[in-house]
Amino acid sequence: MDKHISNDNPWWESDWLNELKFARNSILTALLGTVSSADAVLLSGTRGVGKTVLLKQLAHQIISSKHIDSKTILYLNLENICYLEWTLYELLIKFKQINKLAKDDRVVVILDEIGSSSKRINELVELRQVKGVKVYFSSSYEIDTRILGNKIKRYQLMPLDFYEYLELRGIELSNKTMHLLDEYFQEYMNSGGMPGCVGQGQDGYAALVDKIITGDVVARYGLKDMDMVKGFFLGLIENAGKDYSINDLAKQFGISPDTAKRYLNYFQEVYLIDLVEKWSPKSSFRSAKKIYLRDLGLYNLSSRRVLDQVLFDNYIYLQLKGATPKFVKEDDLDLGLLIKGDYLVKANYGGVEDEYLSKVIMRTPFKEKVVVSDYKGFQKIL
């Protein structure tokens, strides 16, 4: 066991430096700023989005910028089968024995992929009660953190945004190359933002989705028909950007409405899709929702060519996600996404004019109405 734990923590024995030069600096800085607080910190996000790399970079930054003894930093990948029979508290004690730390020495514990089992969650509750233990933990599932108490900070790692994508690819835009912006943005929409899948196209995303469906959905929920589950998700990709009803989905796949609803929840919980509510002037009105994908690269799995308009609309949603947008529809026309109650944003990639659509948008009751046709236009309204 000592060897496995030591292998997970190379900074104990050397001036270890993560060889990956690319870093998600914004969220890394935010995580680093919580080191001195008593809060436990949850980092969530889709499997493959880069949580493990980020947590190891966090460990390095804690050591280098906060001048904290490297031997007081413990990182554990809890999906390592070697740790399955050990409780989190037992692993903490073993860590302190290995590095000859005193019982009350302050330590930072970084738990990668805490999982969804009640056993691990309860162990985490107990670990937080140990004096001098700062806890960071990650999950590829949506976790109900209420059992952990109030002092929880939550961060969600999203797929790469456009400029992170350029940075990962080593592309620097300058005055001389700015004319290539639209071309690079088109490549970004077609490629997607999962770091490990950039440049791999359909093959990369197919392997990632298979891993998520097999391990995080089918195995987690004890489902028997993996082909049905996978087929359902691929069907969601075909329906992305459209509003739907549970009954329509159930009929399309030949399953019960309850099963369709459960499957939708599963894919939400593993951060593959979002379901967006429709705006209605009657706040209590319940209506169909619209499906958006958590990463544009998932469209690579579509069985047909995906329109640039669909990709751009999904991109706009991902950028506005933090403002909890609702989609607006009238006379069977998609009028865009509403944020802050009175700010309507309509994606119209390429700027193709539609006089009737423009008139319908203008007569909506919202204070601000903006139509964006490209990346630069969207940046101007942010």
C-alpha positions as CSV (number, residue, x, y, z in Angstrom):
1,M,0.0,0.0,0.0
2,D,2.9,2.4,0.8
3,K,4.2,2.0,-2.8
4,H,0.8,2.8,-4.3
5,I,0.2,5.9,-2.2
6,S,3.8,7.1,-2.9
7,N,3.3,6.6,-6.7
8,D,0.3,8.8,-6.5
9,N,2.4,11.5,-4.9
10,P,5.6,12.0,-6.8
11,W,6.2,15.5,-5.2
12,W,7.2,13.7,-1.9
13,E,10.5,12.5,-3.2
14,S,11.6,15.1,-5.9
15,D,11.1,18.5,-7.2
16,W,8.2,17.2,-9.2
17,L,6.6,19.4,-11.8
18,N,3.6,18.5,-13.9
19,E,5.0,18.2,-17.4
20,L,1.8,19.4,-19.0
21,K,2.4,23.1,-19.6
22,F,-1.2,23.8,-20.4
23,A,-3.3,24.9,-17.4
24,R,-6.9,26.1,-16.9
25,N,-5.6,29.1,-15.0
26,S,-8.9,30.7,-14.1
27,I,-10.3,27.8,-12.2
28,L,-6.9,26.8,-10.9
29,T,-6.5,30.2,-9.3
30,A,-9.9,29.9,-7.8
31,L,-9.1,26.5,-6.3
32,L,-5.8,27.8,-5.0
33,G,-7.6,30.6,-3.2
34,T,-9.5,28.3,-1.0
35,V,-6.5,26.6,0.6
36,S,-6.7,28.5,3.8
37,S,-10.5,28.2,4.3
38,A,-12.2,25.5,6.3
39,D,-14.5,24.6,3.4
40,A,-14.3,21.3,1.6
41,V,-14.0,21.9,-2.1
42,L,-15.8,19.8,-4.8
43,L,-14.6,19.8,-8.4
44,S,-17.2,18.3,-10.7
45,G,-17.3,17.7,-14.4
46,T,-17.7,15.2,-17.2
47,R,-15.3,12.3,-17.2
48,G,-12.3,13.3,-19.4
49,V,-12.8,17.0,-19.0
50,G,-9.4,17.4,-17.2
51,K,-10.2,17.1,-13.4
52,T,-7.3,14.8,-12.7
53,V,-4.7,17.0,-14.4
54,L,-6.1,20.1,-12.7
55,L,-6.0,18.5,-9.2
56,K,-2.3,17.5,-9.7
57,Q,-1.5,21.0,-10.9
58,L,-3.3,22.3,-7.8
59,A,-1.0,20.2,-5.6
60,H,2.0,21.6,-7.3
61,Q,0.7,25.2,-7.0
62,I,0.0,24.7,-3.3
63,I,3.6,23.5,-2.8
64,S,5.3,26.1,-4.9
65,S,3.2,29.3,-4.3
66,K,1.9,28.7,-0.8
67,H,5.3,27.3,0.4
68,I,3.6,24.3,2.0
69,D,5.7,21.1,2.8
70,S,5.1,18.7,-0.1
71,K,4.9,15.8,2.3
72,T,1.7,17.3,3.8
73,I,-0.1,17.0,0.5
74,L,-1.9,13.7,-0.2
75,Y,-3.4,12.9,-3.6
76,L,-5.4,9.7,-4.1
77,N,-7.1,8.4,-7.2
78,L,-10.0,6.6,-5.6
79,E,-10.7,4.5,-8.7
80,N,-7.5,2.6,-8.0
81,I,-8.7,-0.8,-6.9
82,C,-5.9,-0.9,-4.3
83,Y,-7.8,1.6,-2.2
84,L,-11.3,-0.1,-2.4
85,E,-11.0,-1.9,0.9
86,W,-9.5,1.0,2.8
87,T,-11.6,3.7,4.4
88,L,-10.6,7.4,3.8
89,Y,-9.6,7.7,7.5
90,E,-7.4,4.6,7.2
91,L,-5.7,6.0,4.1
92,L,-5.2,9.3,6.0
93,I,-3.5,7.5,8.9
94,K,-1.3,5.5,6.5
95,F,-0.3,8.7,4.7
96,K,0.7,10.3,8.0
97,Q,2.7,7.1,9.0
98,I,4.6,7.1,5.7
99,N,5.6,10.8,6.0
100,K,6.1,10.7,9.8
101,L,3.5,13.4,10.4
102,A,2.1,14.2,13.8
103,K,-1.5,13.5,14.6
104,D,-2.5,17.2,14.5
105,D,-0.3,18.3,11.6
106,R,-2.3,20.3,9.0
107,V,-2.6,18.4,5.8
108,V,-4.3,18.8,2.4
109,V,-6.1,15.8,1.1
110,I,-7.0,15.6,-2.6
111,L,-9.5,12.8,-3.4
112,D,-9.9,12.2,-7.1
113,E,-13.2,10.6,-8.2
114,I,-14.9,10.2,-4.9
115,G,-17.7,8.2,-6.5
116,S,-21.4,8.1,-5.7
117,S,-21.5,5.3,-3.1
118,S,-23.0,6.3,0.3
119,K,-20.1,4.5,1.9
120,R,-17.5,6.9,0.5
121,I,-19.7,9.9,1.1
122,N,-20.1,9.0,4.7
123,E,-16.4,8.4,5.0
124,L,-15.9,11.9,3.6
125,V,-18.2,13.3,6.3
126,E,-16.0,11.6,8.9
127,L,-12.8,12.8,7.3
128,R,-14.0,16.4,7.4
129,Q,-14.3,16.2,11.2
130,V,-10.6,15.3,11.6
131,K,-8.8,18.4,12.9
132,G,-6.3,20.0,10.5
133,V,-7.6,18.3,7.3
134,K,-8.3,20.4,4.2
135,V,-10.3,18.4,1.7
136,Y,-10.6,18.7,-2.1
137,F,-12.6,16.1,-3.9
138,S,-13.7,15.5,-7.5
139,S,-16.6,13.6,-9.1
140,S,-17.8,12.8,-12.5
141,Y,-21.3,12.4,-11.1
142,E,-23.7,15.0,-9.8
143,I,-23.4,14.7,-6.0
144,D,-26.0,15.8,-3.4
145,T,-23.6,17.6,-1.0
146,R,-26.2,18.3,1.7
147,I,-25.1,15.4,3.8
148,L,-21.6,17.0,3.9
149,G,-22.9,20.2,5.7
150,N,-22.9,23.8,4.7
151,K,-19.2,24.5,4.3
152,I,-18.8,23.2,0.7
153,K,-17.5,25.2,-2.2
154,R,-18.5,23.8,-5.6
155,Y,-16.6,24.3,-8.8
156,Q,-17.5,22.8,-12.1
157,L,-14.9,22.2,-14.8
158,M,-16.4,22.8,-18.2
159,P,-14.9,21.7,-21.6
160,L,-12.3,24.0,-23.1
161,D,-13.6,27.4,-24.2
162,F,-12.4,28.7,-27.6
163,Y,-9.3,30.5,-26.3
164,E,-8.3,27.5,-24.1
165,Y,-8.7,25.4,-27.2
166,L,-6.3,27.6,-29.1
167,E,-3.9,27.6,-26.2
168,L,-3.9,23.8,-26.0
169,R,-3.2,23.6,-29.7
170,G,-0.4,26.2,-29.4
171,I,-2.1,28.7,-31.6
172,E,-1.4,32.4,-30.9
173,L,-3.6,35.0,-32.5
174,S,-1.9,38.3,-33.4
175,N,-2.8,41.2,-35.6
176,K,-1.2,39.3,-38.5
177,T,-3.3,36.2,-37.9
178,M,-6.6,37.7,-36.6
179,H,-8.1,37.2,-40.0
180,L,-8.1,33.5,-39.3
181,L,-10.3,33.8,-36.2
182,D,-13.5,32.7,-37.9
183,E,-11.7,29.7,-39.4
184,Y,-10.3,28.6,-36.1
185,F,-13.6,29.1,-34.4
186,Q,-15.2,26.8,-37.0
187,E,-12.6,24.2,-36.3
188,Y,-13.3,24.6,-32.5
189,M,-17.0,24.0,-33.0
190,N,-16.3,20.9,-35.1
191,S,-13.6,19.5,-32.8
192,G,-15.1,20.1,-29.3
193,G,-13.5,21.0,-26.0
194,M,-12.7,17.8,-24.2
195,P,-8.9,18.0,-23.8
196,G,-8.2,14.4,-24.5
197,C,-10.4,14.3,-27.6
198,V,-9.1,17.4,-29.3
199,G,-8.0,16.4,-32.8
200,Q,-9.3,12.9,-32.5
201,G,-12.8,13.5,-34.0
202,Q,-15.4,10.8,-33.9
203,D,-13.0,8.1,-32.6
204,G,-12.0,10.0,-29.5
205,Y,-15.5,10.9,-28.5
206,A,-16.9,7.4,-29.3
207,A,-14.3,5.9,-26.9
208,L,-15.1,8.5,-24.2
209,V,-18.8,8.1,-24.4
210,D,-18.5,4.3,-24.3
211,K,-16.4,4.6,-21.1
212,I,-19.0,6.9,-19.5
213,I,-22.0,4.8,-20.5
214,T,-20.3,1.5,-19.4
215,G,-18.9,2.6,-16.1
216,D,-20.8,5.7,-15.0
217,V,-24.3,4.8,-16.2
218,V,-24.8,1.1,-16.8
219,A,-22.6,-0.2,-14.0
220,R,-23.6,2.5,-11.6
221,Y,-27.4,1.9,-12.0
222,G,-27.3,-1.8,-12.6
223,L,-28.8,-1.5,-16.1
224,K,-28.9,-4.6,-18.3
225,D,-29.4,-3.4,-21.8
226,M,-26.3,-1.3,-22.6
227,D,-27.2,-1.2,-26.3
228,M,-30.5,0.5,-25.5
229,V,-28.8,3.0,-23.2
230,K,-26.2,3.9,-25.8
231,G,-28.8,4.1,-28.5
232,F,-30.9,6.4,-26.3
233,F,-27.9,8.7,-25.9
234,L,-27.1,8.7,-29.6
235,G,-30.7,9.6,-30.2
236,L,-30.4,12.5,-27.8
237,I,-27.6,13.8,-29.9
238,E,-29.9,13.8,-32.9
239,N,-32.5,15.7,-30.9
240,A,-30.1,18.2,-29.4
241,G,-31.1,21.8,-29.9
242,K,-34.8,20.8,-30.1
243,D,-37.5,20.9,-27.6
244,Y,-39.1,17.5,-26.7
245,S,-41.6,15.8,-24.5
246,I,-41.0,12.7,-22.4
247,N,-43.8,10.9,-24.2
248,D,-42.3,11.7,-27.6
249,L,-38.9,10.3,-26.5
250,A,-40.5,7.2,-25.1
251,K,-42.4,6.6,-28.3
252,Q,-39.3,7.2,-30.4
253,F,-37.3,4.5,-28.5
254,G,-40.1,2.1,-27.7
255,I,-39.7,2.5,-23.9
256,S,-42.0,3.7,-21.1
257,P,-42.1,7.4,-20.2
258,D,-40.7,6.6,-16.8
259,T,-37.7,4.8,-18.4
260,A,-37.1,7.7,-20.8
261,K,-37.2,10.2,-17.8
262,R,-34.8,8.1,-15.8
263,Y,-32.4,7.8,-18.8
264,L,-32.5,11.6,-19.2
265,N,-31.6,12.0,-15.6
266,Y,-28.7,9.6,-15.8
267,F,-27.1,11.6,-18.7
268,Q,-27.6,14.8,-16.8
269,E,-26.0,13.4,-13.7
270,V,-22.8,12.5,-15.7
271,Y,-22.7,15.9,-17.3
272,L,-23.3,14.8,-20.9
273,I,-26.5,16.8,-21.4
274,D,-28.5,19.8,-20.0
275,L,-32.2,20.2,-20.1
276,V,-33.4,23.8,-20.5
277,E,-36.8,24.9,-19.6
278,K,-39.0,26.9,-21.9
279,W,-39.9,30.5,-20.9
280,S,-43.5,31.2,-20.2
281,P,-45.1,34.4,-19.0
282,K,-46.9,32.1,-16.5
283,S,-44.2,31.1,-14.1
284,S,-46.1,28.0,-13.0
285,F,-46.5,26.7,-16.5
286,R,-44.8,23.4,-17.1
287,S,-43.8,22.7,-20.7
288,A,-41.4,20.8,-22.9
289,K,-37.6,21.3,-22.4
290,K,-34.8,21.6,-24.9
291,I,-31.7,19.3,-25.0
292,Y,-28.2,20.8,-25.1
293,L,-25.0,18.9,-25.2
294,R,-22.3,19.6,-22.6
295,D,-19.6,19.6,-25.3
296,L,-19.8,20.4,-29.0
297,G,-17.5,17.5,-29.8
298,L,-20.3,15.1,-28.9
299,Y,-22.0,16.1,-32.2
300,N,-19.2,14.1,-33.9
301,L,-21.3,11.0,-33.0
302,S,-24.3,12.2,-34.9
303,S,-25.3,9.9,-37.8
304,R,-25.9,12.9,-40.0
305,R,-24.2,16.2,-40.8
306,V,-24.8,18.7,-38.1
307,L,-25.7,22.3,-39.2
308,D,-23.3,25.0,-38.1
309,Q,-26.4,26.9,-36.7
310,V,-27.0,24.0,-34.3
311,L,-23.4,24.0,-33.1
312,F,-23.4,27.8,-32.7
313,D,-26.7,27.7,-30.8
314,N,-25.2,25.1,-28.5
315,Y,-22.0,27.1,-28.1
316,I,-24.1,30.2,-27.1
317,Y,-26.0,28.1,-24.5
318,L,-22.7,26.8,-22.9
319,Q,-21.4,30.4,-22.6
320,L,-24.7,31.5,-21.0
321,K,-25.2,28.4,-18.9
322,G,-24.2,30.2,-15.6
323,A,-27.1,32.6,-16.0
324,T,-29.6,29.7,-16.1
325,P,-31.1,30.6,-19.5
326,K,-34.6,29.5,-20.8
327,F,-35.4,29.1,-24.4
328,V,-38.1,31.2,-26.0
329,K,-40.4,29.8,-28.7
330,E,-43.4,31.4,-30.5
331,D,-45.4,30.3,-33.5
332,D,-43.1,27.3,-33.7
333,L,-40.1,29.7,-34.2
334,D,-37.0,29.4,-32.0
335,L,-36.4,32.9,-30.7
336,G,-33.3,32.3,-28.7
337,L,-32.2,32.1,-25.0
338,L,-33.5,34.4,-22.3
339,I,-31.3,35.4,-19.4
340,K,-31.9,37.7,-16.4
341,G,-35.6,37.7,-17.2
342,D,-35.4,40.4,-20.0
343,Y,-32.3,39.8,-22.1
344,L,-32.9,37.7,-25.2
345,V,-30.0,36.3,-27.2
346,K,-30.6,34.7,-30.6
347,A,-27.9,32.7,-32.4
348,N,-28.0,33.2,-36.2
349,Y,-24.7,31.8,-37.4
350,G,-23.5,33.5,-40.6
351,G,-26.1,36.3,-40.3
352,V,-28.6,34.9,-42.8
353,E,-31.5,37.4,-42.7
354,D,-35.0,36.3,-42.0
355,E,-37.4,39.3,-42.0
356,Y,-40.3,37.5,-40.4
357,L,-38.2,36.0,-37.6
358,S,-36.7,39.5,-36.9
359,K,-40.2,40.9,-36.6
360,V,-41.3,38.2,-34.2
361,I,-38.2,38.8,-32.1
362,M,-38.8,42.5,-32.0
363,R,-42.3,42.2,-30.7
364,T,-41.4,40.0,-27.8
365,P,-41.8,41.8,-24.4
366,F,-38.1,41.6,-23.4
367,K,-36.1,44.8,-22.7
368,E,-33.0,43.7,-24.6
369,K,-32.9,41.6,-27.8
370,V,-29.7,40.7,-29.5
371,V,-29.0,38.6,-32.6
372,V,-25.4,37.3,-32.8
373,S,-24.0,35.8,-36.0
374,D,-20.4,34.9,-35.1
375,Y,-17.9,34.6,-32.3
376,K,-16.8,38.2,-32.4
377,G,-20.4,39.4,-32.2
378,F,-21.1,37.3,-29.2
379,Q,-18.0,38.5,-27.4
380,K,-19.2,42.1,-27.8
381,I,-22.3,41.4,-25.7
382,L,-20.6,39.6,-22.8
